[in-house]
Amino acid sequence: MQPAVETKDLTRVFNPKKKKEGKSVTALDSVDLRIEQGELFGLLGPNGAGKTTLLKILSTLLLPTSGKAYVAGFDVAKDFQEVRKRINMVSGGEVSGYGLLTVRENLWMFTQFYGIKSRVANERIDSLLEKFGMADKKNEKVRTLSTGMRQKMNVIRGFVTDPDILFLDEPTLGLDVNASRIIREYIVDWVKNGKNKTVLLTTHYMAEADQLCGRIAIIDNGKILVCDAPQKIKKLVKTSTTLSLDVSLMMDKSRIRAIRGVDKFTSFDDAEKDVTHLRFVLEGDAPVSDILSELTRSGSKIISLQKTEPTLEDVFIKMVGKGFE
């Protein structure tokens, strides 16, 4: 099966129009990337890392300086018309649509650019407006919509053409919690239940990428620094694991204190509540099972357990040297 997206030594250099205006800027530097059909793939990077440039090339809005980029098996430079038939793109915070038209009219007009039959288009529009909680807004002028509602309309525009490959550039930017949840759930469902549907998602929300994406690439200064599953990426950061437990009152802690792999151990007895608070700083995950086994052996009842591990943000800051700007 051919990949949904593939780049080979992809490079994009922006040259100043006049020499006195400054130096050339390399936005993408020999990028090799492969995204399989049916993937929900995440792309993380700080501002100016090359994310938007990559999306513009893949969506045929920008030509590469050198190297190759293929979408759905087609060369984005030579076969751009074939690529455009199979993709759609939505950017967070973009101003799109005609303010004088209603939500429904805007969405219908967009489907006609793709040659979708009116009956099919209308069915999709009605279904998506319902799923995104915008059915009651369908006859309102776009200019009257709030920023959040307009962004939801933009996201619907991305799905209404039923593309094979969808590029989402920060689709939940500026949305409230409920709107973001609806969009995330629909993205996951669309990829899971669609036939080889593919999403390339850029986001500034680390938890969003961790929750949604099967694989993630981190890009900085035009180069891909790492590309793997979130869990594997998080293991690249050598930080301690913290395990906090509340257990029934535990008088003898000598055996649990001596478990191999425990770097630091503290405890506090709350006699009034018959609870002992335990906190372990571990060298890795291995001691966790030994701790739980010892608690079971001692007859202590586990009331609550919390495990803190490295996050994608930890990895990002380590690799890039800063958080998102």
C-alpha positions in Angstrom: 0.0 0.0 0.0 1.4 3.4 -1.0 1.8 6.0 1.8 -0.7 8.8 2.1 2.2 11.3 2.4 5.8 10.9 1.6 8.7 13.4 1.3 12.2 12.7 0.2 15.0 15.2 0.9 12.3 17.9 0.8 13.9 21.4 1.0 12.4 24.8 0.8 14.5 28.0 0.8 13.0 31.5 0.8 15.3 34.0 -0.9 15.0 37.7 -0.4 13.7 39.7 -3.4 16.7 41.9 -3.1 20.2 41.1 -1.7 20.1 44.0 0.6 16.9 42.7 2.3 18.7 40.0 4.1 19.9 36.4 3.9 18.1 33.3 2.5 16.0 31.4 5.0 15.8 27.6 4.9 12.3 26.7 6.1 12.6 23.0 5.4 16.0 21.2 5.3 16.1 17.7 3.7 12.9 16.5 5.3 12.2 12.7 5.0 8.7 11.8 6.2 6.3 8.9 5.5 2.7 8.9 6.7 0.7 5.7 6.1 -2.9 5.6 4.9 -5.3 5.5 7.9 -2.9 7.3 10.3 -3.7 10.2 12.6 -0.3 11.8 12.5 0.9 14.7 14.6 3.4 17.4 13.8 4.8 19.5 16.6 7.2 22.4 16.5 7.7 25.9 17.7 6.7 29.0 15.7 8.9 29.2 12.6 9.9 25.5 12.7 8.6 24.8 9.2 5.2 23.2 10.0 3.2 25.6 7.9 5.6 25.5 5.0 5.4 21.7 4.9 1.6 21.8 4.9 1.6 24.4 2.1 3.8 22.2 0.0 1.7 19.1 0.7 -1.5 21.0 -0.2 0.1 22.3 -3.4 0.1 25.9 -2.3 3.9 26.2 -2.4 6.5 24.5 -4.5 9.6 22.9 -3.0 13.0 24.2 -3.8 14.4 20.7 -4.1 13.5 17.2 -3.2 10.2 15.4 -3.7 6.8 15.4 -2.0 4.0 12.9 -2.8 0.4 12.9 -1.6 -1.8 9.9 -2.3 1.0 8.8 -4.6 1.0 11.9 -6.7 3.9 14.4 -7.1 2.7 17.7 -5.6 4.6 19.7 -8.2 3.7 17.7 -11.3 0.3 16.3 -10.5 -1.2 19.1 -8.3 -4.6 18.7 -9.8 -4.8 15.1 -8.8 -3.6 15.9 -5.3 -6.2 18.6 -4.9 -9.0 16.2 -5.7 -8.1 14.0 -2.7 -7.2 16.6 0.0 -8.6 19.3 2.1 -7.0 21.7 4.6 -8.3 23.7 7.6 -6.2 26.2 9.6 -7.1 27.4 13.1 -8.0 31.1 13.3 -8.4 31.6 9.6 -11.0 34.0 8.2 -12.9 32.1 5.5 -16.3 32.2 4.0 -18.4 35.0 2.7 -19.9 37.1 5.5 -23.0 37.9 3.5 -23.8 34.2 3.0 -25.3 31.9 5.6 -23.4 29.0 7.2 -25.2 26.6 5.0 -24.7 28.6 1.8 -21.0 28.9 2.5 -20.6 25.1 3.0 -22.7 24.3 0.0 -20.7 26.7 -2.2 -17.5 25.0 -1.1 -18.7 21.5 -2.0 -19.4 22.8 -5.5 -15.8 23.7 -6.0 -15.2 19.9 -5.6 -18.0 19.0 -8.0 -20.0 17.2 -5.4 -23.6 16.6 -6.4 -26.1 18.9 -4.5 -28.1 16.0 -3.0 -24.9 14.4 -1.5 -23.6 17.8 -0.5 -26.8 18.7 1.4 -26.9 15.4 3.2 -23.3 15.8 4.4 -23.8 19.4 5.4 -26.9 18.6 7.5 -25.2 15.7 9.1 -22.1 17.6 10.0 -23.9 20.7 11.3 -25.9 18.4 13.6 -22.8 16.5 14.9 -20.9 19.7 15.5 -23.9 21.4 17.3 -24.4 24.0 14.7 -27.8 22.9 13.2 -29.4 26.0 14.8 -26.9 28.3 13.1 -27.2 27.0 9.6 -29.3 30.0 8.4 -27.3 32.7 10.2 -25.0 35.0 8.2 -21.3 34.1 8.7 -20.5 37.7 9.7 -22.7 37.3 12.8 -21.0 34.2 14.1 -18.7 34.2 17.1 -15.0 33.3 16.6 -15.6 29.8 18.0 -18.7 29.2 15.8 -16.8 30.4 12.7 -13.9 28.0 13.5 -16.3 25.1 13.9 -17.8 26.0 10.5 -14.2 25.9 9.0 -13.6 22.5 10.5 -16.9 21.2 9.0 -15.7 22.6 5.6 -12.7 20.3 5.9 -14.8 17.2 6.3 -17.7 18.1 4.0 -15.8 17.1 0.9 -14.9 13.7 2.4 -11.2 14.0 1.4 -8.8 11.0 1.6 -6.2 13.1 3.3 -7.0 16.1 5.6 -4.5 18.6 6.8 -5.5 20.3 10.1 -3.4 23.2 11.2 -4.2 23.9 14.8 -8.0 23.2 14.3 -8.9 23.8 18.0 -7.0 27.1 18.4 -9.0 29.5 20.5 -12.0 27.1 21.0 -13.6 26.4 24.3 -13.3 23.1 26.0 -16.6 21.6 24.8 -16.1 22.7 21.1 -12.5 21.3 21.2 -13.8 18.0 22.6 -16.4 17.7 19.9 -13.8 18.3 17.1 -11.3 15.9 18.6 -13.8 13.1 19.0 -15.0 13.6 15.4 -11.4 13.5 14.1 -10.7 10.2 15.8 -14.0 8.7 14.7 -13.5 9.8 11.1 -10.1 8.2 10.9 -11.1 5.1 12.8 -14.3 4.4 10.8 -13.3 5.8 7.4 -11.7 3.7 4.7 -8.0 4.6 4.9 -8.7 8.2 5.9 -5.6 10.1 6.9 -5.1 13.2 9.0 -2.0 15.3 9.4 -2.5 17.4 12.5 -0.4 20.3 13.8 -1.1 21.6 17.2 0.3 23.6 20.1 -1.5 21.5 22.6 0.7 18.7 23.7 -2.1 16.8 25.4 -4.1 16.9 22.2 -1.3 15.4 20.2 -0.6 12.8 22.9 -4.3 11.8 23.0 -5.1 11.8 19.3 -2.0 10.8 17.4 -0.6 7.3 16.7 2.7 8.8 15.7 4.2 12.3 16.2 7.1 14.1 14.5 8.9 17.0 16.2 10.3 19.6 13.8 12.6 22.5 14.5 14.6 24.7 12.2 13.3 22.8 9.2 14.5 19.4 10.4 12.7 16.4 11.7 14.2 15.7 15.1 12.2 12.6 16.0 9.3 10.6 14.6 7.6 7.8 16.6 4.7 6.8 18.8 4.1 9.3 21.7 4.9 6.6 24.3 8.2 5.8 22.7 9.1 9.5 22.3 8.4 10.2 26.0 10.9 7.5 26.9 13.7 9.6 25.3 13.6 11.8 28.4 15.5 10.4 31.3 13.4 11.7 34.2 12.4 10.0 37.3 9.0 8.4 37.8 7.0 9.5 40.8 4.5 7.2 42.4 2.1 8.5 45.1 -0.2 6.2 47.0 -2.7 6.5 49.8 -3.1 3.2 51.7 -4.7 2.1 54.9 -2.6 2.9 57.9 0.7 1.2 57.6 2.9 0.9 60.6 5.9 -1.1 59.3 7.4 0.5 56.2 10.9 -1.0 56.4 10.4 -3.6 53.7 8.8 -1.3 51.2 11.5 1.3 51.9 14.2 -1.2 50.9 12.7 -2.2 47.5 15.4 -2.1 44.8 15.0 0.8 42.3 13.4 3.2 44.8 15.6 6.4 44.7 13.7 8.4 47.3 10.9 7.5 49.7 8.8 9.6 52.1 5.7 8.7 54.1 3.1 10.4 56.3 0.6 8.8 58.7 -2.8 10.4 59.1 -4.0 8.5 62.2 -7.3 10.4 62.3 -8.2 9.1 58.8 -6.4 5.8 59.2 -4.4 6.6 56.0 -0.7 6.5 55.2 0.5 8.7 52.4 3.4 7.1 50.5 5.6 8.8 47.9 8.3 7.1 45.8 10.8 8.6 43.4 11.7 5.7 41.1 14.6 5.0 38.8 12.3 3.4 36.3 9.0 1.5 36.0 10.3 -1.9 37.3 9.8 -1.2 41.1 6.1 -0.4 40.6 5.1 -4.1 40.6 7.3 -4.9 43.6 5.8 -2.0 45.6 2.2 -3.1 44.8 3.1 -6.8 45.7 4.6 -5.7 49.0 1.5 -3.7 49.9 -0.7 -6.7 49.1 1.5 -9.0 51.2 1.4 -6.6 54.1 -2.4 -6.4 54.0 -2.5 -2.7 53.2 -5.5 -1.5 51.2 -4.7 0.8 48.3 -7.1 3.8 48.5 -5.6 5.9 45.6 -2.6 5.8 43.3 -1.1 8.4 41.0 1.9 7.9 38.7 3.7 10.8 37.1 5.8 10.2 34.0 7.7 12.3 31.5 5.3 14.2 29.1 5.6 15.2 25.5 6.3 18.7 26.7 9.3 17.4 28.6 10.6 15.8 25.4 9.8 18.9 23.3 11.6 21.3 25.6 14.6 19.0 25.8 14.9 18.7 22.0 13.9 22.2 21.0 15.3 24.0 24.0 12.1 26.0 24.6 8.4 25.6 24.8 5.9 27.0 22.2 6.1 30.7 21.7 
